[in-house]
C-alpha cells in the first residue's frame, strides 16, 4: 500500500488561504485607502424669494464646495422641464397654481470621469399674490 505524502498539499493550501485573507482584508493591509470617488459636495440650494408669488420670478442658486471650478455643469430638474446651465443659478417663473413644488439639481463635472455627480432636492412655495 502506497503512503500519501501530505506535505505536497500544504503550500497550495497556504497560498489559497493567504489569497482569501487578502481579498477579505482589502487594500488597507498594504497601507492604502479604499477607492472613494470624488464627489462635488452641494452645500445648499437657495430659492429667492421663497415663497414666491404666482407669475413672479425666483432665482435658484446651487452653492457647491468648489464654486470656482468653471468646468461644472448644473442640471435642474424642474417638474417635467430639464435645464442644463454652466453657472450655478437659474431663473424660474412661478406657475399659476399655488402650492409647494419639489425640485432637484444635479452637479456634474463632464471633463473628469473620476468625479461622481451629486444631486440635492429643494422646495419652493408659490403663493397667491393677493
C-alpha positions as CSV (number, residue, x, y, z in Angstrom):
1,X,0.0,0.0,0.0
2,X,1.3,3.4,-1.1
3,X,1.5,6.1,1.5
4,X,0.2,9.6,0.7
5,X,2.6,12.5,1.2
6,X,0.6,15.3,2.7
7,X,3.4,17.8,2.5
8,X,2.7,18.2,-1.2
9,X,-0.7,19.8,-0.4
10,X,0.4,22.2,2.3
11,X,2.0,25.0,0.1
12,X,-1.1,25.3,-2.2
13,X,-3.4,25.4,0.8
14,X,-1.3,28.1,2.5
15,X,-1.3,30.1,-0.7
16,X,-5.1,29.8,-1.1
17,X,-5.6,30.8,2.5
18,X,-3.4,33.9,2.0
19,X,-5.3,35.0,-1.1
20,X,-8.6,34.6,0.7
21,X,-7.4,36.6,3.7
22,X,-6.1,39.4,1.4
23,X,-9.4,39.6,-0.5
24,X,-11.4,40.0,2.7
25,X,-9.0,42.5,4.3
26,X,-9.0,44.9,1.4
27,X,-6.2,47.3,0.5
28,X,-5.8,48.7,4.0
29,X,-3.4,45.8,4.8
30,X,-0.9,47.4,2.4
31,X,-1.3,50.9,3.8
32,X,-3.6,52.3,1.1
33,X,-7.1,53.6,1.4
34,X,-10.0,52.0,-0.3
35,X,-11.1,53.8,-3.5
36,X,-13.6,56.6,-2.9
37,X,-14.6,58.5,-5.9
38,X,-14.5,62.3,-5.6
39,X,-17.9,64.0,-5.3
40,X,-18.6,67.7,-5.7
41,X,-20.5,68.5,-2.5
42,X,-23.6,70.6,-2.6
43,X,-23.6,72.9,0.4
44,X,-27.1,74.3,-0.1
45,X,-29.7,75.2,-2.7
46,X,-31.5,78.6,-2.3
47,X,-34.7,79.8,-3.8
48,X,-35.0,83.6,-3.6
49,X,-37.6,84.8,-2.9
50,X,-39.2,81.9,-1.2
51,X,-42.2,82.0,-1.1
52,X,-42.7,83.5,-4.5
53,X,-46.0,84.9,-5.8
54,X,-47.8,83.4,-8.8
55,X,-46.2,84.6,-12.0
56,X,-43.2,86.2,-10.3
57,X,-39.6,85.2,-10.9
58,X,-37.4,83.3,-8.4
59,X,-33.7,82.6,-8.7
60,X,-32.5,79.2,-7.7
61,X,-28.8,79.1,-6.6
62,X,-26.8,75.9,-6.1
63,X,-23.9,76.6,-3.7
64,X,-21.1,74.0,-4.1
65,X,-17.8,73.5,-2.2
66,X,-15.6,74.1,-5.2
67,X,-17.6,77.1,-6.7
68,X,-14.5,78.4,-8.5
69,X,-14.4,75.4,-10.8
70,X,-15.6,76.5,-14.2
71,X,-16.0,73.0,-15.6
72,X,-19.0,72.2,-13.5
73,X,-22.5,71.9,-15.1
74,X,-25.8,72.1,-13.3
75,X,-28.8,70.1,-14.4
76,X,-32.0,71.5,-13.0
77,X,-35.0,69.1,-12.8
78,X,-37.9,71.5,-12.6
79,X,-41.1,69.4,-12.8
80,X,-41.0,67.9,-16.2
81,X,-38.6,70.5,-17.5
82,X,-34.9,69.9,-17.7
83,X,-32.4,72.8,-17.9
84,X,-28.6,72.5,-18.0
85,X,-26.6,75.5,-17.1
86,X,-22.9,76.3,-16.9
87,X,-23.5,78.6,-13.9
88,X,-24.9,77.7,-10.5
89,X,-28.1,79.9,-11.0
90,X,-31.3,79.7,-13.0
91,X,-34.3,81.9,-13.2
92,X,-37.8,80.3,-12.7
93,X,-41.2,81.8,-13.3
94,X,-43.8,80.6,-10.7
95,X,-46.7,78.8,-12.2
96,X,-50.4,79.9,-11.7
97,X,-51.1,77.0,-9.3
98,X,-50.2,77.8,-5.6
99,X,-48.5,75.2,-3.5
100,X,-45.2,73.7,-2.7
101,X,-43.0,72.5,-5.5
102,X,-40.2,69.9,-5.1
103,X,-37.3,70.1,-7.5
104,X,-33.7,68.9,-7.6
105,X,-30.4,70.0,-9.1
106,X,-27.6,67.7,-10.2
107,X,-23.9,68.9,-10.4
108,X,-21.7,67.2,-13.0
109,X,-18.0,67.6,-14.0
110,X,-18.2,66.5,-17.6
111,X,-14.4,66.5,-18.2
112,X,-13.5,64.3,-15.3
113,X,-15.0,60.8,-15.2
114,X,-13.4,60.1,-11.8
115,X,-15.8,62.6,-10.2
116,X,-19.3,61.3,-9.4
117,X,-22.2,63.6,-9.9
118,X,-24.3,64.6,-6.9
119,X,-27.8,66.0,-6.5
120,X,-29.8,67.8,-4.0
121,X,-33.6,68.3,-3.6
122,X,-35.1,71.6,-2.7
123,X,-38.6,73.1,-2.4
124,X,-40.2,76.4,-3.3
125,X,-43.6,77.6,-2.3
126,X,-45.9,79.5,-4.7
127,X,-48.4,81.8,-3.1
128,X,-51.4,83.8,-4.4
129,X,-50.3,87.4,-5.0
130,X,-53.4,88.9,-3.4
